[in-house]
Amino acid sequence: MNRLSGCERRLVWLSVVALGVSAIVTQLALTRELLTVFSGNELVLGVVLGTWLLLMGIGAWLGKAAARTRHPLASLIVLQVSLALLPLVQVFLLRALRNVVFIRGAAVDVTDTASAVFVLLLPYCLLAGAALTVACAILARGDGAAGAGRVYVADSIGSVLGGALFCFVLIRWFDHAGSLVFPAVLNLLAAAALGYGAGYRRSALIAGLLATAVTLLATTTNLDAISTRLQFPGQHVVARANSPYGKLLVTESDGQLDFIENGIPLISTRDDQHVEEVVHYPMAQRPEARTVLLVAGGLSGTANEFCKYPVRRVDYVEPDPALLALGRRFLPQNLTNSRLRIINTDARQFVRHTHEKYDVIVIDLPAPGTTQLNRFFTEEFFAEAKRALAPRGVLSFGLGHYENYVSPELGRLLASAARSLRPSFKNVLALPGAQVFLLASDGPLFEDVAPRLAAAGVPTKLMNRHYLDAMLTPDRLADLRRALAQPAAANTDFSPRLYDYEIRHWLSQFKGGFGVFQGLLLLVLGAYLACLRGTALVLFASGFAGSALELVLLLQFQILCGSVYYQIGIIFTVFMAGLALGAAWPHRNQPATILQRTNIPPPRATPSPAPPRPSARLELPKLSIAIAGFALCLPAVLPALSRTGAIAASLWPVQLAVVTLTLLLALLLGRQFQVANRREFDGTVAVAARLYTADFVGACLGALLAGTWLIPSLGVAGICLVTAALNLLAGFLFLCRKAHS
């Protein structure tokens, strides 16, 4: 390849920025789509993120072939055009083929989910990873490691811009298909500019025409409505919305309205059994209650059911504004009771800071199958709810699905919840229904619900004496008492064991098994890890730390501040910005930053890397030690932040602290990658592919293991200890290898 002109180098750099925007917007949109299609919890989320990073790493390694062609610029243009169009195709295929490949309405197990995710993400991730390697090869010609490092910076900057754009603009004003149109057009225009500047005029014309065609298609056709109809054949989709918590749909079938979020039914207009059990089990304990706090679930009609009692006020806390808007549109009769007060905020923050004293608090949330939901079932939250209860007040929530048998998985789930309640409440009672309802109070609790409802004179459709006599039989009640008495770990903010038990309970519904796909993937991954040495091993460890510790910080932020959409976007953007700043930080032998040197013409020949100074040889292990130290400090810092958030009138000091920790972690990781790139660069594309692959695979395992196993099983302290040990080991082995070489 001939030496690039300054204009061509700038166009390549801008193309990588556009690819970074596309990658992050595509990742966020497809992740939400996959959760919707597979009705998934965070186990599915971990599979998606882990698969994404693994395939990106494989793509970076395979990109060596495209980078070695005679015309790598042409290869980059082709890759960029393909990456612009693929996400739109993927959304349509995902929605259209779900009910073709899998049984309609049936839950999909982890093995089938992982296989489907792997196949769906394969083309985009392989091409995106290859594009990074090709860009590294192009910019490294004549500019050494600094050129390759600029790709890392450009990709991080694109991720920052794309993440902020998705969080603050696209997801608020566009659906997922519409959100993917913007990066598609951006990348097509970038490919057209690069083709024109590099002399590939035909490629530039094709890319420009495709950009025009995509724009016209998006402005004249409702892509989301068309593809959603493919996903729900036979049902009338009456409303669609994107909220901070997921994709919302309202469907109508035979007069029944179903509110669906991320593929999971939230509310059905004919679910009288759920509404009556949620309300009457706790209210039968305190029929004289005057104030009630309802956490979620208010659209189903529970507020009207509470008002059958002589309550003075029902406070309904719902954090999702989009869900409330759809409720007011389709179910206004459930939200217009004069005794109902709707509070649109995070329920945990409301409970933590309210000065009200409630006679009954009802948590009507789905099972704690995500860390976001788990925060409402921890010892810490139960203690906060206790402070918001009046003397002898009752707390109630449902878990699991109970027929006539308590499985070992359901038993552990119930026992963990009961153990988490007991530090705050003297009495805990479990009542069987469609779910198992746990009630907690310092006052007396009663199993004889039917006579208490009859004495209160409350009219019900389903929960009459006959129904309750069948549900509350002595053998069923004894079965639940035995389940609550068995040993189980308490569920806390920093050790989400209930989330772990819920995942295991969910997995127990499938036969599962260790198949050929899992075995082959494990074999390939094991062989790759066995071959890691030196700098690549250090980057693998830092990639693992990046994913694992960022998940820890996001978990802490959710616990303290709730899923505050704008602030989550800020944290993500700060992380990506920190990576870019860390990679762009001046090196000892580098008088200007990478960003400042972007427009400097390259030297006539590729410089040979200078022998590193003794202090430079230690920079990689020093950074490994710094990352390990950061991980070891988190278990001490995070509980202090939790105590601050519990007593502070404002959350901004906690938010600022989490943002600062995120920035510090990202700076260390970005610096680690840049130092490794400078140290290993030898003028060949193989090095760039090897380093990117190690970083991606480490990040893959960090995301997959931390989110689905390590954090639930070991807690925050455990995952931080594992991360620290891995980085210290990588740094130690790096020093040992250098000492022998």
Protein Blocks (a to p, Z undefined) as FASTA:
>chain_A
ZZddfklmmmmmmmmmmmmmmmmmmmmmmmmmmmmmnopafklmmmmmmmmmmmmmmmmm
mmmmmmmmmblmlmmmmmmmmmmmmmmmmmmmmmmmmmmmpcghiacdfklmmmmmmmmm
mmmmmmmmmmmmmmmmmmmnonajmlmmmmmmmmmmmmmmmmmmmmmmmmmmpcfklmmm
mmmmmmmmmmmmmmmmnopamlmmmmmmmmmmmmmmmmmpcfklmmmmmmmghiacfbdc
ddfkbccddddeehiacddeehiafbdcklmklmmmmmmmmmmmmmmbfbdcdeehilno
pmmmmmmpccfbdcdddfblklmmmmmmmmmmlmmcfkbccddddfklmmmmpcbdcfbd
cdddddffbfklmmmmcfklmmmmmmmpcehiacdddedjdfkbccfklmmmmmmmmmmm
mmmpmbdcddddfbdcddddfbdcdfblmlmmmmnopacfklpmklmmmmmgfklmmmmm
mmmmpccddddfklcfklmmmmmmmmmmpgbjadfklmmmmmmmmmmmmmpghjlmmmmm
mmmmmmmmmmmmmmmmmmmnopafklmmmmmmmmmmmmmmmmmpccfklmbdfklmmmpc
cdfbdcddddddfklmmmmmmmmmmmmmmmmmmmmmmmmmmmmmmmpmbfklmmmmmmmm
mmmmmmmmmmmmmmmmmmmpgoiaklmmmmmmmmmmmmmmmmmmmmmmmmmmnommlmmm
mmmmmmmmmmmmmmmmmmmZZ
